[in-house]
Amino acid sequence: MKSKLKSKGLIALWIILILSVNSCRNNEQVINSNYLRVNDTTCIWQGVSYKNLSENISLKLDSVPNDSRCPVGAMCFWQGNAVAAFTFSKGNVKHSFTLNTISAFRTDTILENYYIKLVKLSQPDIYSDKRYTYIATVLISK
């Protein structure tokens, strides 16, 4: 009985995690709130600066200078990689850096004692507003 409850709990946890990662593109509140969460994931739309005033930090997805990933719906032999360029600020100190979508390259960094990891980079939607081409799901922890 306990093992069935444990299995159901794990399945529920995975479903919640998957829905939270996939909800970035559908959640318009993400654009409007611009709140950068610490010790949690945040969906960051390209060109929008996200801030956490209590921590005095901000993060912005500046651009995606290289995206060689397989297009949505296509069949490819290699998964490809995308490079996302960010700007992280703590107070008046700014750091520009890049993170990658595959672990063969750098997917995380530590700046100003904050661990920053690129969890996911959504591929552009050809029907989306041009201002918000990419959406990065980023984990920031202290």
C-alpha positions as CSV (number, residue, x, y, z in Angstrom):
1,M,0.0,0.0,0.0
2,K,2.8,2.4,0.9
3,S,4.7,1.7,-2.3
4,K,1.6,2.5,-4.4
5,L,1.2,5.8,-2.6
6,K,4.8,6.6,-3.1
7,S,4.6,5.8,-6.8
8,K,1.5,8.0,-7.2
9,G,3.3,10.8,-5.3
10,L,6.3,10.6,-7.6
11,I,4.1,10.5,-10.7
12,A,2.2,13.6,-9.4
13,L,5.5,15.4,-8.7
14,W,6.8,14.7,-12.2
15,I,3.5,15.9,-13.8
16,I,3.7,19.2,-11.8
17,L,7.3,19.7,-12.8
18,I,6.6,19.0,-16.5
19,L,3.6,21.4,-16.4
20,S,5.6,24.1,-14.7
21,V,8.4,24.0,-17.2
22,N,6.0,23.8,-20.2
23,S,3.8,26.6,-18.8
24,C,6.3,29.4,-19.6
25,R,5.1,30.1,-23.1
26,N,1.4,30.1,-22.1
27,N,1.7,32.3,-19.0
28,E,1.3,35.9,-20.0
29,Q,1.7,36.9,-16.3
30,V,5.4,36.1,-16.7
31,I,5.8,39.0,-19.0
32,N,3.8,41.4,-16.8
33,S,5.3,40.5,-13.4
34,N,9.0,40.6,-14.3
35,Y,9.8,39.0,-11.0
36,L,13.0,37.0,-10.7
37,R,12.6,34.1,-8.3
38,V,15.5,32.8,-6.1
39,N,15.7,29.1,-5.3
40,D,13.1,28.4,-8.0
41,T,12.8,28.6,-11.8
42,T,11.7,31.7,-13.7
43,C,10.6,32.0,-17.3
44,I,12.5,34.8,-18.9
45,W,11.3,36.3,-22.1
46,Q,13.9,37.6,-24.5
47,G,14.5,41.3,-24.1
48,V,12.7,41.7,-20.8
49,S,14.7,42.4,-17.6
50,Y,13.5,40.3,-14.5
51,K,14.2,41.7,-11.1
52,N,14.2,40.7,-7.5
53,L,14.3,43.9,-5.5
54,S,14.9,42.2,-2.1
55,E,18.0,40.6,-3.4
56,N,18.9,43.6,-5.6
57,I,19.5,41.4,-8.6
58,S,18.3,41.3,-12.2
59,L,18.6,38.9,-15.2
60,K,17.9,39.5,-18.8
61,L,18.0,37.2,-21.8
62,D,19.7,39.5,-24.3
63,S,19.8,37.3,-27.4
64,V,20.3,33.8,-28.8
65,P,23.3,34.3,-31.1
66,N,23.4,30.6,-32.2
67,D,20.7,28.0,-32.4
68,S,21.5,24.8,-34.3
69,R,18.8,22.7,-32.7
70,C,16.5,20.6,-34.7
71,P,13.4,22.6,-35.7
72,V,10.1,21.6,-34.0
73,G,8.4,18.8,-35.9
74,A,11.6,17.9,-37.9
75,M,13.5,14.6,-37.7
76,C,17.2,15.1,-37.0
77,F,20.2,13.0,-36.3
78,W,21.7,15.4,-33.8
79,Q,19.9,17.4,-31.1
80,G,21.9,20.5,-31.8
81,N,22.7,23.3,-29.3
82,A,21.6,26.8,-28.7
83,V,23.6,29.5,-27.0
84,A,21.7,32.0,-24.9
85,A,23.4,35.4,-24.0
86,F,22.4,36.9,-20.6
87,T,23.1,39.9,-18.5
88,F,23.1,39.4,-14.7
89,S,23.3,42.4,-12.3
90,K,23.8,42.6,-8.6
91,G,23.5,46.2,-7.6
92,N,25.6,48.3,-10.0
93,V,27.8,45.3,-11.1
94,K,26.9,43.7,-14.4
95,H,28.0,40.4,-15.8
96,S,27.5,39.3,-19.4
97,F,27.6,35.5,-20.0
98,T,26.4,32.7,-22.2
99,L,24.8,29.4,-21.4
100,N,24.1,26.4,-23.6
101,T,21.2,23.9,-24.0
102,I,23.3,20.8,-24.0
103,S,25.6,19.6,-21.2
104,A,28.5,19.0,-23.5
105,F,28.9,22.8,-23.2
106,R,28.5,25.2,-20.2
107,T,24.8,25.1,-19.0
108,D,25.4,26.9,-15.7
109,T,27.5,29.5,-13.9
110,I,28.1,31.1,-10.5
111,L,28.0,34.9,-10.3
112,E,28.0,37.1,-7.2
113,N,27.3,33.9,-5.1
114,Y,24.3,33.0,-7.2
115,Y,24.1,29.7,-9.1
116,I,22.4,30.2,-12.5
117,K,21.4,27.3,-14.7
118,L,19.7,27.2,-18.0
119,V,16.9,24.6,-17.6
120,K,15.3,25.0,-21.0
121,L,15.3,27.4,-24.0
122,S,12.0,27.3,-25.9
123,Q,12.4,27.5,-29.7
124,P,10.8,30.5,-31.3
125,D,7.2,30.3,-32.3
126,I,6.8,31.6,-35.9
127,Y,3.4,33.1,-34.9
128,S,4.6,34.9,-31.7
129,D,5.1,38.6,-31.1
130,K,8.6,39.5,-32.5
131,R,9.6,41.2,-29.2
132,Y,9.6,37.8,-27.4
133,T,11.2,35.3,-29.7
134,Y,12.8,33.0,-27.1
135,I,11.8,32.1,-23.6
136,A,14.5,30.7,-21.2
137,T,13.6,28.7,-18.1
138,V,16.3,29.6,-15.6
139,L,17.0,28.3,-12.1
140,I,18.7,30.7,-9.7
141,S,19.7,29.6,-6.3
142,K,21.8,31.1,-3.5
